[in-house]
Amino acid sequence: MAESLQWTDIAGIAIALTETRPEVDPLSVRFTDLRQWVMELPGFAGRPERCNEKILEAIQMAWLDETR
């Protein structure tokens, strides 16, 4: 995992979510929860105001790809 993840580090975030929440189906996660979980990841340094729906969708789809 990267030293300092930002919102644009979609692939790194997806890998980290796969490692920290292996039991979760990415498609079942609400964006409000996803946003919080990303901000709680070890090494995540992104600012909350930099997050938007487009970024969360990209993270969700990358996370889904990682779980398959």
N, C-alpha and C positions, 0 to 999 in steps of 0.2 A: 504494500500500500504506500501511496505517496506520503512524503513528510508533511505536506500541507495541502489538503484538498480544497478546491474552490468549486463554486457552482458549475463552472464550465468543464470540470474534470468528470464528465459523464461516465466514462468507462471505469475509472477508478472508484467512483461512488458506487456503481453497480456491483463491482467486485466486493467492495467492503460490505454492502448490504447483504450480498449472498453469504458472506462469511459470518456476519453478526446476526442475521435473521434467516437461517436456512429453512425454517419451518413455514415461512410466510409465502403465500401466493402473491406475487407482485400485483396482479390484477385485482386483488381484493382490498388493496390499501387505499384509503382516502388520501387525497393530496395534502390535507392538513397534517395527517399522521406522517406521511412520507417526508414532508418538509421538516418536521420535528426530528424524525429518525436520522435524517441526513445531518442535521445540525449537531446531533449527539454522537456522530461517528468520531472515533479517535483520530486526531490529526485534521479534522475539518476546521477550516479557518475562514470560510465564506461568510460574508455579511448577509444577514437576513433580508435586507431590502434589495439585494441583488437577485433574489429568487422570483420566478414567475411561473405561470402555468405551463408555458412552452418548455422550460427547463425541467419541470417536474414530469411532464409527459416523456421527455427524452430519457430521463433517469429511469422511469418506470419501464419503458420499452427495453432499455439496455439491461436492466435488472432481470426482466423476463427472459431475454436472450441468454443471460448468464445461468439461469436456472434450468435451461433446456439442454 
